[in-house]
Amino acid sequence: MSRPNGSEKVTEVTLTLYIHEGSVSGSVISGARVYGNDASGKSFDLTTDSNGLVSITGAPGKWYFTASKIGYETVSWNKDI
């Protein structure tokens, strides 16, 4: 795999997202639903594994996320990826 040298355009990125309770130092949450869309509008709808993570591949730019699980507060946010 080569890295872009400045003249190459990145068309796809993979994000590994961990869902934690309360803060990044909180316990991970397995079985949480993570859904939203990447910068191209492609949607994703995944469930965290036993380590509280999901891996999402999509177009770079601003992504939109929502994480939810029964018994927890639903949280939505966006981030440049």
URURCOR-V660476 format. One record per backbone hydrogen bond with DSSP energy under -1.0 kcal/mol. CO is the residue of the C=O (numbers start at 1). NH is the residue of the N-H. E is the energy in kcal/mol with one decimal. If there is no record, write none. Layout:
# URURCOR-V660476
CO:NH:E  CO:NH:E
This chain:
# URURCOR-V660476
13:58:-2.6  15:56:-3.0  17:54:-2.0  19:29:-2.6  21:23:-1.6  23:26:-2.0  27:21:-2.8  32:48:-2.6  33:68:-2.4  34:46:-3.1  35:66:-1.9  36:44:-2.2  37:64:-2.6  38:41:-1.6  42:38:-2.3  44:36:-2.1  46:34:-3.2  48:31:-1.8  49:52:-2.2  52:19:-3.0  53:49:-2.1  54:17:-3.0  56:15:-3.3  58:13:-3.0  59:39:-1.4  61:81:-3.5  63:79:-2.1  64:37:-1.6  65:77:-2.1  66:35:-2.6  67:75:-2.2  68:33:-3.1  69:72:-2.3  75:67:-2.8  77:65:-3.2  79:63:-3.0
